[in-house]
Amino acid sequence: MEVESEGYGYVVASLGELGGIVPYTSYNARISYIEKNKDVIISFNKAIQKGLDFVNNNDSETIAKAILKFFPDTSLNDLTKVVERYKKQDSWPKTTQFTEESFNHLQEIMTSAKHLDKKAPYKDLIYQIDEK
């Protein structure tokens, strides 16, 4: 943002916009851990969802103020602009769940980059927890 605000450059394109929906953040645990610690998994998922709800339901300045301390070399104005760009691109998902289509898209990217030799079946990686 600093390069842009000082007039030395500008954003030509956004990988977030051009790349499509990619579940770039995911968490994993052994089934044995999940089954023994359902409450931890459910609480963790709820905390992540709470963060997603915050960024999806607040304006850019409110979000920037909430995270400013994590970016000590960035002004509130610049951080607000960055957050606004993310909001306009719809960068934050609405839910912690990701689809088979987005998972396969991620694997295509990883395969093309030669970081993945063999694709994993979506059904083998998703574990649904009954929150009751």
OpenMM code with the backbone's topology and positions (N, CA, C; nanometers):
from openmm import Vec3, app, unit

residues = "MET GLU VAL GLU SER GLU GLY TYR GLY TYR VAL VAL ALA SER LEU GLY GLU LEU GLY GLY ILE VAL PRO TYR THR SER TYR ASN ALA ARG ILE SER TYR ILE GLU LYS ASN LYS ASP VAL ILE ILE SER PHE ASN LYS ALA ILE GLN LYS GLY LEU ASP PHE VAL ASN ASN ASN ASP SER GLU THR ILE ALA LYS ALA ILE LEU LYS PHE PHE PRO ASP THR SER LEU ASN ASP LEU THR LYS VAL VAL GLU ARG TYR LYS LYS GLN ASP SER TRP PRO LYS THR THR GLN PHE THR GLU GLU SER PHE ASN HIS LEU GLN GLU ILE MET THR SER ALA LYS HIS LEU ASP LYS LYS ALA PRO TYR LYS ASP LEU ILE TYR GLN ILE ASP GLU LYS".split()
positions = [
    Vec3(0.0827, -0.1192, 0.0000),
    Vec3(0.0000, 0.0000, 0.0000),
    Vec3(0.0868, 0.1251, 0.0000),
    Vec3(0.2004, 0.1185, 0.0684),
    Vec3(0.2887, 0.2342, 0.0769),
    Vec3(0.3398, 0.2754, -0.0615),
    Vec3(0.3797, 0.1786, -0.1412),
    Vec3(0.4284, 0.2066, -0.2765),
    Vec3(0.3189, 0.2772, -0.3566),
    Vec3(0.1978, 0.2283, -0.3416),
    Vec3(0.0844, 0.2862, -0.4144),
    Vec3(0.0523, 0.4267, -0.3648),
    Vec3(0.0473, 0.4453, -0.2327),
    Vec3(0.0095, 0.5757, -0.1782),
    Vec3(0.1152, 0.6824, -0.2039),
    Vec3(0.2418, 0.6410, -0.2226),
    Vec3(0.3479, 0.7372, -0.2525),
    Vec3(0.3632, 0.7625, -0.4020),
    Vec3(0.2788, 0.6970, -0.4824),
    Vec3(0.2791, 0.7211, -0.6253),
    Vec3(0.3856, 0.6459, -0.7024),
    Vec3(0.4496, 0.5471, -0.6408),
    Vec3(0.5538, 0.4699, -0.7085),
    Vec3(0.5001, 0.3475, -0.7834),
    Vec3(0.3749, 0.3167, -0.7660),
    Vec3(0.3173, 0.2004, -0.8317),
    Vec3(0.1680, 0.1947, -0.8083),
    Vec3(0.1053, 0.0970, -0.8694),
    Vec3(-0.0380, 0.0790, -0.8518),
    Vec3(-0.0718, -0.0677, -0.8757),
    Vec3(-0.1859, -0.1060, -0.8253),
    Vec3(-0.2307, -0.2438, -0.8402),
    Vec3(-0.2837, -0.2630, -0.9816),
    Vec3(-0.2260, -0.3595, -1.0512),
    Vec3(-0.2685, -0.3890, -1.1872),
    Vec3(-0.3802, -0.4919, -1.1849),
    Vec3(-0.3630, -0.5946, -1.1005),
    Vec3(-0.4624, -0.7006, -1.0899),
    Vec3(-0.4513, -0.7638, -0.9530),
    Vec3(-0.5562, -0.8290, -0.9126),
    Vec3(-0.5592, -0.8965, -0.7841),
    Vec3(-0.5655, -1.0465, -0.8054),
    Vec3(-0.4730, -1.1180, -0.7440),
    Vec3(-0.4771, -1.2634, -0.7534),
    Vec3(-0.6072, -1.3170, -0.6940),
    Vec3(-0.6566, -1.2510, -0.5900),
    Vec3(-0.7818, -1.2928, -0.5281),
    Vec3(-0.8988, -1.2869, -0.6252),
    Vec3(-0.9014, -1.1830, -0.7060),
    Vec3(-1.0089, -1.1702, -0.8042),
    Vec3(-0.9887, -1.2651, -0.9219),
    Vec3(-0.8666, -1.2768, -0.9682),
    Vec3(-0.8383, -1.3571, -1.0868),
    Vec3(-0.8352, -1.5068, -1.0584),
    Vec3(-0.8030, -1.5441, -0.9357),
    Vec3(-0.7835, -1.6843, -0.9026),
    Vec3(-0.9087, -1.7626, -0.8738),
    Vec3(-1.0194, -1.6941, -0.8561),
    Vec3(-1.1426, -1.7635, -0.8219),
    Vec3(-1.1454, -1.8019, -0.6749),
    Vec3(-1.2438, -1.8789, -0.6377),
    Vec3(-1.2602, -1.9186, -0.4974),
    Vec3(-1.1616, -2.0300, -0.4656),
    Vec3(-1.0740, -2.0016, -0.3701),
    Vec3(-0.9714, -2.0972, -0.3311),
    Vec3(-0.9735, -2.1095, -0.1786),
    Vec3(-0.9949, -2.2306, -0.1268),
    Vec3(-0.9918, -2.2485, 0.0196),
    Vec3(-0.8471, -2.2515, 0.0681),
    Vec3(-0.7868, -2.1331, 0.0742),
    Vec3(-0.6446, -2.1245, 0.1035),
    Vec3(-0.6104, -2.1473, 0.2498),
    Vec3(-0.7074, -2.1417, 0.3355),
    Vec3(-0.6827, -2.1695, 0.4764),
    Vec3(-0.7699, -2.2861, 0.5186),
    Vec3(-0.7069, -2.3868, 0.5713),
    Vec3(-0.7818, -2.5011, 0.6221),
    Vec3(-0.7078, -2.5568, 0.7425),
    Vec3(-0.7773, -2.6328, 0.8208),
    Vec3(-0.7205, -2.6922, 0.9417),
    Vec3(-0.7456, -2.8418, 0.9359),
    Vec3(-0.6537, -2.9155, 0.9925),
    Vec3(-0.6733, -3.0597, 0.9913),
    Vec3(-0.6353, -3.1188, 1.1256),
    Vec3(-0.6937, -3.2331, 1.1513),
    Vec3(-0.6662, -3.3082, 1.2737),
    Vec3(-0.6972, -3.4545, 1.2462),
    Vec3(-0.6355, -3.5395, 1.3222),
    Vec3(-0.6641, -3.6824, 1.3100),
    Vec3(-0.8081, -3.7089, 1.3549),
    Vec3(-0.8713, -3.8064, 1.2929),
    Vec3(-1.0083, -3.8416, 1.3300),
    Vec3(-1.0149, -3.8775, 1.4778),
    Vec3(-0.9136, -3.9460, 1.5290),
    Vec3(-0.9126, -3.9833, 1.6715),
    Vec3(-0.9163, -3.8589, 1.7602),
    Vec3(-0.8436, -3.7530, 1.7206),
    Vec3(-0.8452, -3.6294, 1.7988),
    Vec3(-0.9823, -3.5623, 1.7900),
    Vec3(-1.0356, -3.5559, 1.6698),
    Vec3(-1.1662, -3.4935, 1.6494),
    Vec3(-1.2725, -3.5629, 1.7340),
    Vec3(-1.2724, -3.6952, 1.7304),
    Vec3(-1.3742, -3.7702, 1.8038),
    Vec3(-1.3593, -3.7565, 1.9550),
    Vec3(-1.2379, -3.7417, 2.0044),
    Vec3(-1.2147, -3.7269, 2.1486),
    Vec3(-1.2292, -3.5827, 2.1968),
    Vec3(-1.2233, -3.4870, 2.1038),
    Vec3(-1.2227, -3.3451, 2.1408),
    Vec3(-1.3234, -3.2646, 2.0599),
    Vec3(-1.4432, -3.3189, 2.0449),
    Vec3(-1.5463, -3.2511, 1.9660),
    Vec3(-1.5677, -3.1064, 2.0104),
    Vec3(-1.5690, -3.0850, 2.1413),
    Vec3(-1.5947, -2.9509, 2.1934),
    Vec3(-1.4866, -2.8515, 2.1497),
    Vec3(-1.3622, -2.8949, 2.1435),
    Vec3(-1.2531, -2.8082, 2.0990),
    Vec3(-1.2715, -2.7739, 1.9512),
    Vec3(-1.3008, -2.8745, 1.8707),
    Vec3(-1.3195, -2.8543, 1.7267),
    Vec3(-1.4377, -2.7614, 1.7008),
    Vec3(-1.5484, -2.7836, 1.7691),
    Vec3(-1.6677, -2.7005, 1.7513),
    Vec3(-1.6397, -2.5567, 1.7951),
    Vec3(-1.5725, -2.5394, 1.9092),
    Vec3(-1.5401, -2.4051, 1.9580),
    Vec3(-1.4456, -2.3320, 1.8631),
    Vec3(-1.3461, -2.4037, 1.8138),
    Vec3(-1.2507, -2.3440, 1.7190),
    Vec3(-1.3234, -2.2980, 1.5930),
    Vec3(-1.4094, -2.3835, 1.5391),
    Vec3(-1.4852, -2.3491, 1.4202),
    Vec3(-1.5750, -2.2276, 1.4449),
    Vec3(-1.6373, -2.2225, 1.5613),
    Vec3(-1.7229, -2.1075, 1.5945),
    Vec3(-1.6418, -1.9791, 1.6047),
    Vec3(-1.5191, -1.9878, 1.6573),
    Vec3(-1.4326, -1.8692, 1.6684),
    Vec3(-1.3939, -1.8172, 1.5299),
    Vec3(-1.3585, -1.9083, 1.4402),
    Vec3(-1.3247, -1.8676, 1.3037),
    Vec3(-1.4470, -1.8050, 1.2363),
    Vec3(-1.5643, -1.8659, 1.2560),
    Vec3(-1.6873, -1.8116, 1.1974),
    Vec3(-1.7175, -1.6736, 1.2536),
    Vec3(-1.6915, -1.6532, 1.3808),
    Vec3(-1.7144, -1.5225, 1.4433),
    Vec3(-1.6267, -1.4158, 1.3757),
    Vec3(-1.5021, -1.4524, 1.3442),
    Vec3(-1.4142, -1.3595, 1.2729),
    Vec3(-1.4651, -1.3292, 1.1337),
    Vec3(-1.5114, -1.4324, 1.0635),
    Vec3(-1.5679, -1.4112, 0.9297),
    Vec3(-1.6917, -1.3224, 0.9363),
    Vec3(-1.7759, -1.3460, 1.0354),
    Vec3(-1.8955, -1.2621, 1.0520),
    Vec3(-1.8562, -1.1168, 1.0772),
    Vec3(-1.7494, -1.0980, 1.1557),
    Vec3(-1.7039, -0.9618, 1.1858),
    Vec3(-1.6622, -0.8892, 1.0576),
    Vec3(-1.5775, -0.9523, 0.9761),
    Vec3(-1.5304, -0.8837, 0.8559),
    Vec3(-1.6402, -0.8693, 0.7508),
    Vec3(-1.7355, -0.9591, 0.7504),
    Vec3(-1.8435, -0.9499, 0.6520),
    Vec3(-1.9558, -0.8554, 0.6942),
    Vec3(-1.9627, -0.8218, 0.8227),
    Vec3(-2.0735, -0.7400, 0.8723),
    Vec3(-2.0319, -0.6029, 0.9234),
    Vec3(-1.9063, -0.5651, 0.9018),
    Vec3(-1.8599, -0.4346, 0.9469),
    Vec3(-1.7975, -0.3579, 0.8319),
    Vec3(-1.7918, -0.2251, 0.8482),
    Vec3(-1.7318, -0.1424, 0.7443),
    Vec3(-1.5793, -0.1506, 0.7529),
    Vec3(-1.5149, -0.1051, 0.6493),
    Vec3(-1.3698, -0.1182, 0.6362),
    Vec3(-1.2932, -0.0486, 0.7476),
    Vec3(-1.3369, 0.0684, 0.7880),
    Vec3(-1.2646, 0.1410, 0.8939),
    Vec3(-1.2755, 0.0681, 1.0278),
    Vec3(-1.3918, 0.0132, 1.0584),
    Vec3(-1.4093, -0.0622, 1.1837),
    Vec3(-1.3154, -0.1822, 1.1859),
    Vec3(-1.3067, -0.2515, 1.0746),
    Vec3(-1.2177, -0.3673, 1.0653),
    Vec3(-1.0725, -0.3216, 1.0785),
    Vec3(-1.0366, -0.2161, 1.0059),
    Vec3(-0.8987, -0.1648, 1.0105),
    Vec3(-0.8601, -0.1249, 1.1532),
    Vec3(-0.9497, -0.0598, 1.2248),
    Vec3(-0.9209, -0.0216, 1.3641),
    Vec3(-0.8988, -0.1447, 1.4515),
    Vec3(-0.9739, -0.2498, 1.4254),
    Vec3(-0.9639, -0.3712, 1.5063),
    Vec3(-0.8311, -0.4445, 1.4841),
    Vec3(-0.7717, -0.4307, 1.3660),
    Vec3(-0.6487, -0.5050, 1.3348),
    Vec3(-0.5248, -0.4165, 1.3259),
    Vec3(-0.5404, -0.2880, 1.3433),
    Vec3(-0.4304, -0.1926, 1.3257),
    Vec3(-0.3077, -0.2265, 1.4097),
    Vec3(-0.3268, -0.2735, 1.5318),
    Vec3(-0.2118, -0.3027, 1.6188),
    Vec3(-0.1230, -0.4146, 1.5633),
    Vec3(-0.1762, -0.4951, 1.4726),
    Vec3(-0.0987, -0.6026, 1.4104),
    Vec3(-0.0193, -0.5535, 1.2894),
    Vec3(-0.0397, -0.4287, 1.2515),
    Vec3(0.0293, -0.3672, 1.1382),
    Vec3(0.0884, -0.2334, 1.1832),
    Vec3(0.1880, -0.2371, 1.2729),
    Vec3(0.2394, -0.1150, 1.3346),
    Vec3(0.3017, -0.0151, 1.2367),
    Vec3(0.3430, -0.0587, 1.1203),
    Vec3(0.4045, 0.0317, 1.0229),
    Vec3(0.3053, 0.0831, 0.9193),
    Vec3(0.1768, 0.0575, 0.9414),
    Vec3(0.0734, 0.0965, 0.8458),
    Vec3(-0.0216, 0.1958, 0.9111),
    Vec3(-0.0563, 0.3000, 0.8373),
    Vec3(-0.1499, 0.3992, 0.8902),
    Vec3(-0.2925, 0.3435, 0.8857),
    Vec3(-0.3787, 0.3990, 0.9688),
    Vec3(-0.5192, 0.3586, 0.9690),
    Vec3(-0.5805, 0.3835, 0.8313),
    Vec3(-0.5450, 0.4952, 0.7692),
    Vec3(-0.5982, 0.5282, 0.6371),
    Vec3(-0.5585, 0.4232, 0.5332),
    Vec3(-0.4304, 0.3865, 0.5306),
    Vec3(-0.3845, 0.2863, 0.4340),
    Vec3(-0.4470, 0.1501, 0.4612),
    Vec3(-0.4543, 0.1123, 0.5878),
    Vec3(-0.5124, -0.0173, 0.6221),
    Vec3(-0.6611, -0.0209, 0.5865),
    Vec3(-0.7292, 0.0891, 0.6062),
    Vec3(-0.8710, 0.0974, 0.5688),
    Vec3(-0.8872, 0.0766, 0.4181),
    Vec3(-0.7970, 0.1344, 0.3392),
    Vec3(-0.8024, 0.1176, 0.1937),
    Vec3(-0.7791, -0.0282, 0.1533),
    Vec3(-0.6842, -0.0939, 0.2202),
    Vec3(-0.6570, -0.2344, 0.1897),
    Vec3(-0.7783, -0.3200, 0.2236),
    Vec3(-0.8365, -0.2974, 0.3401),
    Vec3(-0.9549, -0.3732, 0.3813),
    Vec3(-1.0695, -0.3477, 0.2834),
    Vec3(-1.0848, -0.2241, 0.2412),
    Vec3(-1.1908, -0.1911, 0.1448),
    Vec3(-1.1703, -0.2672, 0.0143),
    Vec3(-1.0458, -0.2778, -0.0291),
    Vec3(-1.0163, -0.3538, -0.1512),
    Vec3(-1.0580, -0.5002, -0.1332),
    Vec3(-1.0237, -0.5570, -0.0183),
    Vec3(-1.0636, -0.6964, 0.0100),
    Vec3(-1.2153, -0.7105, 0.0105),
    Vec3(-1.2840, -0.6132, 0.0698),
    Vec3(-1.4302, -0.6206, 0.0767),
    Vec3(-1.4909, -0.6108, -0.0644),
    Vec3(-1.4386, -0.5213, -0.1468),
    Vec3(-1.4900, -0.5065, -0.2834),
    Vec3(-1.4686, -0.6326, -0.3655),
    Vec3(-1.3594, -0.7029, -0.3387),
    Vec3(-1.3280, -0.8271, -0.4098),
    Vec3(-1.4029, -0.9456, -0.3508),
    Vec3(-1.4724, -0.9229, -0.2412),
    Vec3(-1.5433, -1.0301, -0.1708),
    Vec3(-1.4446, -1.1412, -0.1329),
    Vec3(-1.3306, -1.0992, -0.0759),
    Vec3(-1.2213, -1.1917, -0.0446),
    Vec3(-1.2497, -1.2844, 0.0729),
    Vec3(-1.3293, -1.2400, 0.1660),
    Vec3(-1.3563, -1.3224, 0.2831),
    Vec3(-1.4779, -1.4102, 0.2604),
    Vec3(-1.4633, -1.5391, 0.2859),
    Vec3(-1.5794, -1.6275, 0.2692),
    Vec3(-1.6861, -1.5957, 0.3737),
    Vec3(-1.8044, -1.6432, 0.3491),
    Vec3(-1.9152, -1.6215, 0.4439),
    Vec3(-1.9190, -1.7300, 0.5505),
    Vec3(-1.8620, -1.8434, 0.5206),
    Vec3(-1.8694, -1.9577, 0.6105),
    Vec3(-1.7354, -2.0303, 0.6148),
    Vec3(-1.7163, -2.1110, 0.7171),
    Vec3(-1.5935, -2.1890, 0.7306),
    Vec3(-1.5931, -2.3112, 0.6403),
    Vec3(-1.7050, -2.3455, 0.5847),
    Vec3(-1.7154, -2.4632, 0.4978),
    Vec3(-1.6644, -2.4292, 0.3582),
    Vec3(-1.5994, -2.5256, 0.2937),
    Vec3(-1.5639, -2.5037, 0.1546),
    Vec3(-1.6171, -2.6181, 0.0702),
    Vec3(-1.6433, -2.5846, -0.0535),
    Vec3(-1.7094, -2.6798, -0.1428),
    Vec3(-1.6094, -2.7737, -0.2093),
    Vec3(-1.6623, -2.8810, -0.2632),
    Vec3(-1.5788, -2.9744, -0.3387),
    Vec3(-1.5191, -2.9040, -0.4608),
    Vec3(-1.5976, -2.8188, -0.5229),
    Vec3(-1.5498, -2.7448, -0.6399),
    Vec3(-1.4296, -2.6570, -0.6043),
    Vec3(-1.4380, -2.5843, -0.4924),
    Vec3(-1.3263, -2.4974, -0.4547),
    Vec3(-1.2043, -2.5798, -0.4129),
    Vec3(-1.2272, -2.6932, -0.3481),
    Vec3(-1.1171, -2.7818, -0.3100),
    Vec3(-1.0465, -2.8355, -0.4344),
    Vec3(-1.1229, -2.8763, -0.5339),
    Vec3(-1.0642, -2.9260, -0.6581),
    Vec3(-0.9887, -2.8150, -0.7318),
    Vec3(-1.0409, -2.6931, -0.7253),
    Vec3(-0.9729, -2.5786, -0.7868),
    Vec3(-0.8368, -2.5566, -0.7203),
    Vec3(-0.8322, -2.5650, -0.5890),
    Vec3(-0.7059, -2.5524, -0.5156),
    Vec3(-0.6079, -2.6596, -0.5612),
    Vec3(-0.6546, -2.7818, -0.5747),
    Vec3(-0.5673, -2.8907, -0.6179),
    Vec3(-0.5165, -2.8694, -0.7612),
    Vec3(-0.5996, -2.8114, -0.8466),
    Vec3(-0.5556, -2.7791, -0.9833),
    Vec3(-0.4405, -2.6784, -0.9795),
    Vec3(-0.4532, -2.5781, -0.8947),
    Vec3(-0.3475, -2.4777, -0.8807),
    Vec3(-0.2194, -2.5432, -0.8307),
    Vec3(-0.2323, -2.6275, -0.7299),
    Vec3(-0.1154, -2.6943, -0.6724),
    Vec3(-0.0521, -2.7912, -0.7717),
    Vec3(-0.1329, -2.8595, -0.8497),
    Vec3(-0.0817, -2.9514, -0.9516),
    Vec3(-0.0072, -2.8734, -1.0603),
    Vec3(-0.0653, -2.7638, -1.1055),
    Vec3(-0.0024, -2.6807, -1.2084),
    Vec3(0.1315, -2.6244, -1.1617),
    Vec3(0.1411, -2.5962, -1.0323),
    Vec3(0.2648, -2.5408, -0.9752),
    Vec3(0.3648, -2.6503, -0.9376),
    Vec3(0.3283, -2.7745, -0.9661),
    Vec3(0.4141, -2.8903, -0.9361),
    Vec3(0.4364, -2.9097, -0.7847),
    Vec3(0.3375, -2.8698, -0.7049),
    Vec3(0.3431, -2.8890, -0.5602),
    Vec3(0.2569, -3.0061, -0.5138),
    Vec3(0.1882, -3.0674, -0.6078),
    Vec3(0.1004, -3.1793, -0.5748),
    Vec3(0.1091, -3.2819, -0.6874),
    Vec3(0.1425, -3.4038, -0.6494),
    Vec3(0.1553, -3.5103, -0.7489),
    Vec3(0.0247, -3.5847, -0.7723),
    Vec3(-0.0540, -3.5984, -0.6681),
    Vec3(-0.1757, -3.6779, -0.6759),
    Vec3(-0.2879, -3.6043, -0.6020),
    Vec3(-0.4020, -3.5936, -0.6645),
    Vec3(-0.5159, -3.5260, -0.6020),
    Vec3(-0.5807, -3.6162, -0.4977),
    Vec3(-0.6301, -3.5530, -0.3940),
    Vec3(-0.6994, -3.6249, -0.2865),
    Vec3(-0.8498, -3.6128, -0.3071),
    Vec3(-0.9226, -3.7208, -0.2872),
    Vec3(-1.0687, -3.7130, -0.2987),
    Vec3(-1.1276, -3.6279, -0.1858),
    Vec3(-1.2127, -3.5357, -0.2211),
    Vec3(-1.2784, -3.4466, -0.1254),
    Vec3(-1.3443, -3.5262, -0.0131),
    Vec3(-1.4140, -3.6334, -0.0482),
    Vec3(-1.4891, -3.7118, 0.0501),
    Vec3(-1.3979, -3.7742, 0.1560),
    Vec3(-1.2709, -3.7946, 0.1226),
    Vec3(-1.1777, -3.8545, 0.2183),
    Vec3(-1.1224, -3.7534, 0.3179),
    Vec3(-1.1414, -3.6253, 0.2897),
    Vec3(-1.0826, -3.5220, 0.3755),
    Vec3(-1.1831, -3.4468, 0.4615),
    Vec3(-1.3076, -3.4586, 0.4302),
    Vec3(-1.4101, -3.3832, 0.5021),
    Vec3(-1.4712, -3.4714, 0.6101),
    Vec3(-1.4754, -3.4172, 0.7295),
    Vec3(-1.5331, -3.4893, 0.8444),
    Vec3(-1.6392, -3.3993, 0.9041),
    Vec3(-1.7623, -3.4421, 0.8978),
    Vec3(-1.8736, -3.3623, 0.9510),
    Vec3(-1.8956, -3.3961, 1.0973),
    Vec3(-1.9034, -3.2931, 1.1779),
    Vec3(-1.9291, -3.3123, 1.3213),
    Vec3(-2.0742, -3.2727, 1.3497),
    Vec3(-2.1440, -3.3600, 1.4157),
    Vec3(-2.2785, -3.3286, 1.4612),
    Vec3(-2.2636, -3.2459, 1.5884),
    Vec3(-2.3081, -3.1204, 1.5832),
    Vec3(-2.2894, -3.0297, 1.6963),
    Vec3(-2.3908, -3.0490, 1.8084),
    Vec3(-2.4717, -3.1509, 1.8024),
    Vec3(-2.5719, -3.1749, 1.9062),
    Vec3(-2.5118, -3.2409, 2.0265),
] * unit.nanometer
topology = app.Topology()
chain = topology.addChain("A")
for resn in residues:
    res = topology.addResidue(resn, chain)
    for name in ("N", "CA", "C"):
        topology.addAtom(name, app.Element.getBySymbol(name[0]), res)
